[in-house]
Amino acid sequence: DIQMTQSPSTLSASVGDRVIITCRASQSINTWLAWYQQKPGKAPKILIYKASSLESGVPSRFSGSGSGTEFTLTISSLQPDDYATYYCQPYSAHIFTFGPGTKVDIK
Amino acid sequence: QVTLKESGPAVVKPTQTLTLTCTFSGFSLSTSGMRVSWIRQSPGKAPEWLARIDWDDDKFYSTSLKTRVSISKDTSKNQVVLTMTNMDPVDTATYFCARVSCAAAGTGWACYFDKWGQGMLVTVSS
């Protein structure tokens, strides 16, 4: 199975900050990566698919990049609604895993 | 509009079997390419994938849980059912169902979860 790491595990930031979250895969996954946002008590919500494609309805301040083993999720200007936990997930044919998550909280 | 919703018991006793139902709308599991998964999340942890069922009744299970988990579908009712045997307090978690979206990748498929249910908390306690 592909193992994922995320950094940082927790990130404290202020409204308006540029936020960058990194996800690394244990082996190359091309651009087969998704990013989810999860708020407390809610289901994860897809933000980015195929590493850099923005899901319909997701604000353009969110962007994804990377390929191979290293990926980033960038929030260009953090908004109050963005305080949440973010997970990366490598696409899979059969067995699915998630990164350990990055919690973005208020500085 | 695609929606999914989980239902079942909120509390089960240790050693009991858990049965959860995912009722969905906006798509059909009789349509080629459609797939639904179950995923759970323990408090403070990352989501953990449990099982998947495809339109052609192919089924896939988590390696660590495959001896305890079973997935089935009732296409006429737009439902997917998860059963998990021998429940233990460590199985206390929020259980989600999710639609799976796949793209062709080489000779196989590459998939992620594009729509999720709201989830339901299942507590295992005597």
HADDOCK unambig.tbl for C-alpha pairs under 7 A between the chains (distance, minus, plus):
assign (segid A and resid 34 and name CA) (segid B and resid 112 and name CA) 6.89 0.50 0.50
assign (segid A and resid 42 and name CA) (segid B and resid 118 and name CA) 6.34 0.50 0.50
assign (segid A and resid 43 and name CA) (segid B and resid 116 and name CA) 6.44 0.50 0.50
assign (segid A and resid 43 and name CA) (segid B and resid 117 and name CA) 6.83 0.50 0.50
assign (segid A and resid 43 and name CA) (segid B and resid 118 and name CA) 5.50 0.50 0.50
assign (segid A and resid 43 and name CA) (segid B and resid 119 and name CA) 6.44 0.50 0.50
assign (segid A and resid 46 and name CA) (segid B and resid 114 and name CA) 6.07 0.50 0.50
assign (segid A and resid 91 and name CA) (segid B and resid 110 and name CA) 5.09 0.50 0.50
assign (segid A and resid 91 and name CA) (segid B and resid 111 and name CA) 4.84 0.50 0.50
assign (segid A and resid 91 and name CA) (segid B and resid 112 and name CA) 5.39 0.50 0.50
assign (segid A and resid 92 and name CA) (segid B and resid 110 and name CA) 4.81 0.50 0.50
assign (segid A and resid 92 and name CA) (segid B and resid 111 and name CA) 5.16 0.50 0.50
assign (segid A and resid 93 and name CA) (segid B and resid 108 and name CA) 6.78 0.50 0.50
assign (segid A and resid 93 and name CA) (segid B and resid 109 and name CA) 5.04 0.50 0.50
assign (segid A and resid 93 and name CA) (segid B and resid 110 and name CA) 5.01 0.50 0.50
assign (segid A and resid 93 and name CA) (segid B and resid 111 and name CA) 5.94 0.50 0.50
assign (segid A and resid 94 and name CA) (segid B and resid 60 and name CA) 6.37 0.50 0.50
assign (segid A and resid 95 and name CA) (segid B and resid 62 and name CA) 6.55 0.50 0.50
assign (segid A and resid 96 and name CA) (segid B and resid 49 and name CA) 5.87 0.50 0.50
assign (segid A and resid 97 and name CA) (segid B and resid 48 and name CA) 6.78 0.50 0.50
assign (segid A and resid 97 and name CA) (segid B and resid 49 and name CA) 6.64 0.50 0.50
assign (segid A and resid 98 and name CA) (segid B and resid 46 and name CA) 6.62 0.50 0.50
assign (segid A and resid 98 and name CA) (segid B and resid 47 and name CA) 6.46 0.50 0.50
assign (segid A and resid 100 and name CA) (segid B and resid 46 and name CA) 5.38 0.50 0.50
assign (segid A and resid 101 and name CA) (segid B and resid 46 and name CA) 6.42 0.50 0.50
